[in-house]
């Protein structure tokens, strides 16, 4: 009996230490191509229609109590007259049995420059607010346990938080280059490194650096882009922790199949399989509805049997807005140049 409750004591202590001493890591999406604004703010406004909606959900390690759930919702709008786009992005995550929750709301402004008939350079700026909170009532401390186990209704005298609900400014930026069938981008988030501590001590949110590159290998004998094989590499680094995703997509106008490997350069993390369906209205490629599903099979020491793996689902909708004839003309002219969306 005591052994059964002892694990809760250990869990409470572990979570308390984690909250006090460990700097949070951002979520890493396996379907990075279905969260372009999250991958790099320079990708905002880079699509074929007038307005685009993206939503992605990730449920990590579903068999482990207190697993990590994450959501990202974004909307971006093309401004061809300006030469870029504007967007809004919301990221929410909950983690642990102590219900540590984070909400990030931000605006994105992007601008692109056509270098020549085959090259395009895009820039993006992001600014917003992060709210971080923890439910202290979910934590368990030593004075809530006696030799018989957990004291029902017992209150703890421990007080580790000076503020269990914090909000602070957060900023990011990115740049992306498309040259022919090659794309290369880099980004930085949490540039201002805000203090996210609950305890009154300084705990700066570490910057997240991102790097991504893709190359489109056309399989069409008539010179069209699709069908194609698109190998990609995505690297993140945050607080001396690396995440490396390498793999490829097989992409047609209707379906996108992906196979990926993820690790940190020293240890294996997961093998990822993805299936993406692109549904077009009336054959018009500027109006598109996308469904995406992926599953991570854990290959680390936290094996697949213990974790249950990780599953993601994504929805994307992009369309035209009636009455934007001039903007559509400029957009269509601009779309003669290479754009980022052909890689995802």
Beta strands, then each sheet from edge to edge (+ up, - down):
strand 1: 51-60
strand 2: 68-79
strand 3: 84-95
strand 4: 100-116
strand 5: 119-133
strand 6: 145-146
strand 7: 149-150
strand 8: 165-179
strand 9: 182-189
strand 10: 208-218
strand 11: 228-238
strand 12: 241-251
strand 13: 255-263
strand 14: 268-281
strand 15: 284-298
strand 16: 310-319
sheet 1: 1+ 2- 3+ 4- 5+ 8- 9+ 10- 11+ 12- 13+ 14- 15+ 16- 1+
sheet 2: 6+ 7-
end
